[in-house]
């Protein structure tokens, strides 16, 4: 097997691919309640201030703060209770000097009330008098109108992935529908004479298709729509016809297997027949996943992934995920959850190549620890057993036990 003529560093390869993409965000309007995980296609402004009225943050007594100055357990202030403020309505009275009112968390403050004394620092004396055992400052234990959000304020920018917090905030503002980016469709083609569908009966020399299914759920998780076209034999004419059909129907095409530099290498040739400019990168300085193909054909991204399941899934995370995020208009493309942990076992590596090693992250009294899982790239259960990946930088010849290393979390 011959080696690739030139291996491109990961970030350089990704930049080459993204720079050739032409992106048009297609918006669609959906119910806010159904927007979890979707990406906003518009800037959202608040139609109201939030909160829309001054509220108490505690159970207690609403006061004029000046009436409590100097109050203490040894020298309490005495205020007349003017009534109770019921939840869900406006106060039926105001607070005059020397007066107070019972209020509950979230209750609306009377106009002249400017602070709330927590109920723990009060003591009823008689039917209409209460002792104040602690002074409060103006604004203490209250939320002002618009303290969270001002009317007309930009509350959610375009290109934001909606989380439960955003849905809660939009519900609080009464925004029941929003514009989100339409989900791109990602076509998946598996190739290989030895590959059969998962429901098939295995014969000697055959393996079940893994990549179509791992990629499908990854694509769905990122926010796109996977479309599986099945498994095709290693025949150039068959792959070309079916790839052209899939690319015509989809926004991105992924072809697994057939990307290594051998006599069975079909993917690069097939991709170059799908449109211009064709293959941009063939070979990335990474392990696993060196024989990756990145291409753009008639303004659509085409990615050739290695056939080994671990390699395919790792490389899809490196390149396919940022492509989908770009098509969705996400503002923080390529951002991944990561942290640093102490390595428990040495990891050998080759300088000039970035390595990603499946690992098991855990914590103990010494902090975060990470155990590498050494396995070949065609063994999918190495990733099943893992919850993270350890990054070995390209300029390193390995990592030593006890070293603080970068760990990317698998979601």
C-alpha positions as a printed NumPy array, in Angstrom:
array([[  0.   ,   0.   ,   0.   ],
       [  1.441,   3.361,  -0.961],
       [  1.386,   6.321,   1.458],
       [ -0.428,   9.573,   0.825],
       [  1.739,  12.246,  -0.753],
       [  0.766,  14.911,   1.755],
       [ -0.965,  14.756,   5.111],
       [ -2.733,  17.949,   6.183],
       [ -3.018,  19.026,   9.86 ],
       [ -6.565,  18.788,  11.213],
       [ -7.318,  22.484,  11.61 ],
       [ -5.795,  23.338,   8.246],
       [ -7.829,  20.601,   6.558],
       [-11.021,  21.807,   8.225],
       [-10.342,  25.403,   7.222],
       [ -9.765,  24.356,   3.61 ],
       [-13.126,  22.597,   3.604],
       [-15.13 ,  25.325,   5.359],
       [-13.639,  28.038,   3.138],
       [-15.106,  26.319,   0.07 ],
       [-18.627,  26.065,   1.501],
       [-21.433,  28.328,   0.327],
       [-24.012,  28.574,   3.084],
       [-27.582,  29.828,   2.826],
       [-29.625,  29.555,   6.006],
       [-33.229,  28.55 ,   5.272],
       [-35.484,  29.589,   8.186],
       [-38.612,  27.817,   9.329],
       [-41.055,  28.805,  12.037],
       [-41.742,  26.262,  14.781],
       [-43.345,  26.153,  18.223],
       [-40.964,  27.227,  20.973],
       [-41.8  ,  24.076,  22.934],
       [-40.46 ,  21.983,  20.012],
       [-37.273,  24.013,  19.567],
       [-34.925,  22.098,  21.875],
       [-31.615,  21.571,  20.076],
       [-32.57 ,  23.739,  17.103],
       [-30.5  ,  26.75 ,  15.999],
       [-32.05 ,  30.204,  15.902],
       [-32.277,  31.884,  12.502],
       [-33.258,  35.312,  13.821],
       [-32.377,  37.797,  16.522],
       [-35.039,  37.669,  19.239],
       [-36.053,  40.818,  21.146],
       [-38.039,  40.932,  24.352],
       [-41.592,  42.284,  23.883],
       [-41.899,  43.043,  27.623],
       [-39.697,  43.81 ,  30.609],
       [-38.971,  40.831,  32.833],
       [-40.105,  40.79 ,  35.518],
       [-42.995,  43.039,  34.504],
       [-43.52 ,  44.189,  38.104],
       [-41.324,  44.526,  41.24 ],
       [-41.266,  41.222,  43.131],
       [-40.114,  39.84 ,  46.444],
       [-37.418,  37.177,  46.4  ],
       [-38.273,  35.901,  49.891],
       [-41.143,  35.284,  52.264],
       [-41.312,  38.171,  54.714],
       [-42.571,  41.698,  55.282],
       [-42.415,  44.509,  52.736],
       [-41.23 ,  47.783,  54.277],
       [-39.885,  51.219,  53.681],
       [-36.192,  50.525,  54.323],
       [-35.831,  53.726,  56.383],
       [-38.26 ,  52.308,  58.952],
       [-35.815,  49.477,  59.74 ],
       [-32.59 ,  51.448,  60.095],
       [-30.876,  50.528,  63.376],
       [-33.189,  47.592,  64.069],
       [-31.63 ,  44.618,  65.859],
       [-32.625,  41.755,  68.152],
       [-31.811,  43.891,  71.199],
       [-33.542,  46.969,  69.8  ],
       [-36.241,  45.92 ,  67.324],
       [-38.34 ,  48.244,  65.211],
       [-42.122,  47.963,  65.58 ],
       [-44.308,  48.247,  62.474],
       [-48.033,  47.982,  61.981],
       [-49.122,  45.161,  59.662],
       [-51.362,  46.66 ,  57.013],
       [-52.428,  43.33 ,  55.478],
       [-51.263,  40.417,  53.357],
       [-50.315,  40.621,  49.664],
       [-51.913,  37.693,  47.868],
       [-50.099,  35.898,  45.074],
       [-51.199,  36.491,  41.504],
       [-52.751,  39.903,  42.099],
       [-51.944,  43.526,  42.824],
       [-51.522,  44.72 ,  46.428],
       [-54.721,  46.05 ,  47.952],
       [-52.866,  48.636,  50.019],
       [-49.733,  50.788,  50.035],
       [-46.963,  51.005,  52.647],
       [-47.02 ,  54.231,  54.595],
       [-44.31 ,  55.238,  57.107],
       [-44.411,  52.898,  60.112],
       [-46.342,  50.234,  58.204],
       [-45.571,  46.859,  56.683],
       [-47.333,  44.022,  54.857],
       [-46.931,  40.26 ,  54.738],
       [-45.571,  39.179,  51.331],
       [-44.611,  35.849,  49.776],
       [-41.796,  34.912,  47.375],
       [-42.711,  36.269,  43.946],
       [-45.392,  38.59 ,  45.288],
       [-45.876,  42.068,  43.831],
       [-44.541,  44.97 ,  45.922],
       [-46.808,  47.876,  46.839],
       [-45.773,  51.17 ,  45.254],
       [-44.027,  52.611,  48.317],
       [-42.376,  49.383,  49.471],
       [-38.665,  49.36 ,  48.641],
       [-37.302,  46.36 ,  50.601],
       [-38.391,  43.09 ,  52.202],
       [-37.354,  41.766,  55.61 ],
       [-37.027,  37.967,  55.63 ],
       [-39.625,  36.357,  57.863],
       [-36.812,  34.746,  59.901],
       [-35.891,  38.239,  61.16 ],
       [-39.375,  39.172,  62.346],
       [-41.561,  38.333,  65.323],
       [-45.309,  38.964,  65.593],
       [-46.161,  40.934,  68.746],
       [-49.909,  41.377,  68.526],
       [-52.65 ,  41.109,  65.935],
       [-51.412,  44.054,  63.865],
       [-47.84 ,  44.645,  65.033],
       [-44.582,  42.908,  64.118],
       [-41.057,  43.243,  65.48 ],
       [-38.315,  43.827,  62.887],
       [-35.108,  42.292,  64.243],
       [-32.761,  43.307,  61.443],
       [-32.393,  46.357,  59.23 ],
       [-32.552,  46.144,  55.422],
       [-31.232,  48.392,  52.691],
       [-33.216,  49.859,  49.828],
       [-33.694,  47.151,  47.183],
       [-32.815,  44.249,  49.497],
       [-34.671,  40.998,  48.733],
       [-36.552,  42.433,  45.763],
       [-36.278,  42.254,  41.974],
       [-36.989,  45.442,  40.031],
       [-39.012,  45.766,  36.82 ],
       [-36.821,  44.697,  33.896],
       [-33.94 ,  43.591,  36.118],
       [-33.686,  40.343,  34.143],
       [-34.612,  41.675,  30.681],
       [-35.501,  45.174,  29.465],
       [-38.262,  45.72 ,  26.926],
       [-36.784,  45.552,  23.418],
       [-33.555,  43.954,  24.656],
       [-31.811,  41.386,  22.447],
       [-32.353,  38.207,  24.445],
       [-31.23 ,  35.468,  22.029],
       [-28.938,  36.03 ,  19.077],
       [-29.079,  34.303,  15.725],
       [-27.008,  31.13 ,  15.53 ],
       [-27.732,  29.957,  19.085],
       [-28.581,  26.342,  19.845],
       [-31.719,  26.265,  21.972],
       [-31.382,  24.68 ,  25.417],
       [-34.008,  24.197,  28.148],
       [-32.996,  27.584,  29.611],
       [-33.793,  29.383,  26.339],
       [-37.175,  27.665,  26.102],
       [-37.963,  28.738,  29.653],
       [-36.92 ,  32.311,  28.934],
       [-38.993,  32.485,  25.757],
       [-42.006,  31.071,  27.594],
       [-41.599,  33.757,  30.269],
       [-41.733,  36.397,  27.525],
       [-44.795,  34.845,  25.905],
       [-42.888,  34.006,  22.706],
       [-44.638,  30.865,  21.476],
       [-42.972,  30.516,  18.051],
       [-39.466,  31.244,  16.757],
       [-37.538,  31.107,  13.493],
       [-34.939,  28.322,  13.386],
       [-32.577,  27.054,  10.697],
       [-34.041,  24.278,   8.602],
       [-32.273,  20.986,   9.229],
       [-29.858,  19.989,   6.449],
       [-30.169,  16.484,   5.022],
       [-27.027,  14.365,   5.226],
       [-26.796,  11.383,   2.887],
       [-24.887,   8.301,   4.028],
       [-23.489,   5.657,   1.705],
       [-21.6  ,   2.609,   2.941],
       [-19.367,   0.668,   0.602],
       [-17.617,  -2.668,   0.828],
       [-18.119,  -6.114,  -0.644],
       [-17.895,  -7.59 ,   2.858],
       [-20.464,  -5.262,   4.475],
       [-24.058,  -6.387,   5.011],
       [-27.042,  -4.716,   6.766],
       [-27.372,  -5.379,  10.529],
       [-30.421,  -7.578,   9.995],
       [-28.514,  -9.842,   7.606],
       [-27.177, -13.291,   8.485],
       [-23.398, -13.249,   8.693],
       [-21.438, -15.515,   6.387],
       [-17.692, -16.136,   6.696],
       [-15.744, -13.004,   5.764],
       [-18.694, -10.635,   6.232],
       [-19.297,  -7.85 ,   8.771],
       [-22.434,  -5.932,   9.641],
       [-22.763,  -2.26 ,   8.734],
       [-21.892,  -0.146,  11.759],
       [-21.015,   3.206,  10.245],
       [-24.416,   4.017,   8.737],
       [-25.976,   3.742,  12.166],
       [-23.357,   5.495,  14.291],
       [-23.257,   8.316,  11.755],
       [-27.054,   8.528,  11.616],
       [-27.42 ,   9.099,  15.334],
       [-24.467,  11.521,  15.384],
       [-26.065,  13.535,  12.576],
       [-29.399,  13.562,  14.383],
       [-27.703,  14.6  ,  17.627],
       [-26.003,  17.563,  15.961],
       [-29.288,  18.767,  14.473],
       [-29.463,  17.448,  10.914],
       [-31.49 ,  14.743,   9.177],
       [-29.65 ,  11.511,   8.271],
       [-30.661,   9.681,   5.126],
       [-29.187,   6.199,   4.674],
       [-28.857,   4.901,   1.136],
       [-27.614,   1.444,   2.021],
       [-24.512,  -0.604,   1.365],
       [-22.997,  -0.814,  -2.124],
       [-20.248,  -3.045,  -3.513],
       [-16.766,  -1.798,  -4.321],
       [-17.63 ,  -1.04 ,  -7.943],
       [-16.89 ,   2.404,  -9.337],
       [-19.917,   2.603, -11.654],
       [-22.346,   1.515,  -8.908],
       [-20.884,   3.945,  -6.393],
       [-20.851,   6.813,  -8.868],
       [-24.49 ,   6.409,  -9.887],
       [-25.753,   6.075,  -6.328],
       [-23.514,   8.825,  -4.986],
       [-24.716,  11.241,  -7.659],
       [-28.317,  10.392,  -6.824],
       [-27.727,  10.879,  -3.088],
       [-25.857,  14.148,  -3.562],
       [-28.704,  15.496,  -5.691],
       [-31.2  ,  14.79 ,  -2.887],
       [-29.062,  15.873,   0.082],
       [-27.136,  18.889,   1.343],
       [-24.058,  16.834,   2.312],
       [-22.906,  13.37 ,   1.307],
       [-20.836,  11.   ,   3.451],
       [-19.256,   7.89 ,   1.95 ],
       [-17.66 ,   5.375,   4.28 ],
       [-14.802,   3.03 ,   3.353],
       [-12.86 ,   2.939,   0.116],
       [-10.671,   5.927,   1.036],
       [ -7.355,   4.199,   1.741],
       [ -4.504,   4.392,  -0.725],
       [ -4.764,   0.979,  -2.322],
       [ -5.997,  -0.712,  -5.482],
       [ -9.438,  -0.802,  -3.81 ],
       [ -9.483,   2.993,  -3.458],
       [-12.653,   4.09 ,  -5.205],
       [-14.049,   6.925,  -3.131],
       [-11.657,   9.66 ,  -4.265],
       [-12.212,   8.773,  -7.93 ],
       [-15.963,   8.636,  -7.5  ],
       [-16.064,  11.972,  -5.663],
       [-14.068,  13.695,  -8.399],
       [-16.772,  12.62 , -10.857],
       [-19.547,  14.269,  -8.799],
       [-18.648,  17.884,  -9.559],
       [-16.052,  20.586,  -9.177],
       [-13.751,  21.395,  -7.521],
       [-13.838,  17.814,  -6.19 ],
       [-11.346,  16.455,  -3.685],
       [ -9.685,  19.189,  -1.624],
       [ -7.89 ,  17.031,   0.946],
       [ -6.983,  13.35 ,   0.841],
       [ -5.065,  12.443,   3.943],
       [ -5.103,  14.103,   7.368],
       [ -2.311,  13.889,   9.954],
       [ -4.415,  12.187,  12.584],
       [ -4.752,   8.776,  14.16 ],
       [ -7.215,   7.212,  13.759],
       [ -8.519,   8.403,  10.406],
       [ -5.52 ,   9.257,   8.227],
       [ -7.181,   8.363,   4.857],
       [ -9.941,  10.975,   5.221],
       [-11.262,  12.681,   2.08 ],
       [-12.714,  16.189,   2.139],
       [-14.368,  17.546,  -0.98 ],
       [-16.837,  20.048,  -2.377],
       [-18.802,  19.07 ,  -5.467],
       [-21.016,  21.687,  -7.068],
       [-21.26 ,  23.662,  -3.809],
       [-22.066,  20.614,  -1.677],
       [-19.714,  19.029,   0.843],
       [-18.725,  15.401,   0.299],
       [-16.711,  13.553,   2.949],
       [-15.028,  10.189,   2.507],
       [-14.606,   8.463,   5.843],
       [-12.438,   5.468,   6.684],
       [-14.32 ,   2.2  ,   6.962],
       [-13.093,   1.302,  10.435],
       [-15.913,   2.225,  12.835],
       [-13.786,   4.049,  15.407],
       [-11.973,   6.013,  12.719],
       [-15.235,   6.887,  10.971],
       [-16.902,   8.177,  14.134],
       [-13.869,  10.135,  15.342],
       [-13.347,  11.782,  11.951],
       [-17.057,  12.546,  11.616],
       [-16.798,  14.428,  14.897],
       [-13.806,  16.357,  13.575],
       [-15.171,  17.314,  10.163],
       [-18.816,  16.377,   9.584],
       [-20.047,  17.977,  12.805],
       [-18.486,  21.416,  12.026],
       [-19.915,  21.22 ,   8.498],
       [-23.422,  20.633,   9.855],
       [-22.984,  23.397,  12.432],
       [-21.9  ,  25.763,   9.654],
       [-24.938,  24.861,   7.551],
       [-27.147,  25.596,  10.572],
       [-25.512,  28.998,  11.063],
       [-24.262,  28.095,  14.544],
       [-22.203,  30.928,  16.012],
       [-19.673,  28.731,  17.87 ],
       [-18.749,  26.154,  15.237],
       [-16.377,  23.468,  16.479],
       [-16.797,  24.152,  20.197],
       [-16.523,  20.923,  22.168],
       [-16.815,  20.155,  25.893],
       [-13.331,  19.424,  27.244],
       [-11.33 ,  19.511,  30.423],
       [ -7.907,  18.506,  31.737],
       [ -7.203,  15.365,  33.717],
       [ -4.261,  13.355,  35.054],
       [ -3.222,  10.544,  32.737],
       [ -2.867,   7.186,  34.505],
       [ -0.88 ,   5.324,  31.818],
       [  1.764,   6.329,  29.261],
       [  0.563,   6.888,  25.69 ],
       [  3.048,   6.439,  22.865],
       [  2.701,   8.593,  19.761],
       [  4.458,   9.716,  16.591],
       [  5.511,  13.339,  16.225],
       [  3.845,  15.195,  13.377],
       [  0.53 ,  13.379,  13.789],
       [ -2.301,  14.261,  16.171],
       [ -3.545,  11.192,  18.001],
       [ -6.931,  10.713,  19.656],
       [ -7.151,   7.863,  22.149],
       [-10.388,   6.519,  23.587],
       [-10.398,   6.827,  27.367],
       [-12.393,   6.492,  30.552],
       [-12.644,   9.676,  32.601],
       [-13.42 ,   9.52 ,  36.329],
       [-12.828,  11.55 ,  39.465],
       [-11.469,  10.721,  42.9  ],
       [-10.053,  12.606,  45.862],
       [ -7.126,  13.707,  43.68 ],
       [ -9.339,  15.211,  40.991],
       [-10.046,  14.115,  37.421],
       [ -8.19 ,  11.003,  36.22 ],
       [ -8.255,   9.439,  32.766],
       [ -7.446,   5.853,  31.754],
       [ -6.582,   5.316,  28.061],
       [ -8.299,   2.422,  26.292],
       [ -5.834,   0.944,  23.837],
       [ -7.565,  -0.692,  20.905],
       [ -7.523,  -0.987,  17.118],
       [ -9.666,   1.36 ,  15.032],
       [-12.013,  -1.368,  13.808],
       [-13.194,  -2.327,  17.298],
       [-16.329,  -0.314,  17.996],
       [-16.625,  -1.389,  21.632],
       [-13.495,   0.559,  22.49 ],
       [-15.733,   3.619,  22.089],
       [-18.637,   1.944,  23.856],
       [-16.378,   1.506,  26.889],
       [-15.107,   5.094,  26.627],
       [-16.649,   8.352,  27.791],
       [-13.929,  10.624,  26.448],
       [-10.997,  11.007,  24.061],
       [ -7.469,  12.037,  25.029],
       [ -5.759,  14.383,  22.571],
       [ -2.073,  13.831,  21.88 ],
       [ -0.747,  17.007,  20.179],
       [  1.031,  16.683,  16.842],
       [  4.301,  18.006,  18.277],
       [  4.42 ,  15.371,  21.029],
       [  6.089,  11.97 ,  20.9  ],
       [  3.713,  10.696,  23.548],
       [  2.174,  11.516,  26.916],
       [  3.472,  10.408,  30.306],
       [  1.522,   9.013,  33.227],
       [  0.768,  11.739,  35.759],
       [  0.742,  14.423,  33.075],
       [ -2.184,  16.855,  32.827],
       [ -3.763,  16.132,  29.424],
       [ -6.576,  17.51 ,  27.301],
       [ -9.715,  15.376,  27.391],
       [-12.684,  15.849,  25.08 ],
       [-15.957,  14.479,  26.396],
       [-17.99 ,  12.041,  24.321],
       [-21.671,  12.961,  24.333]])
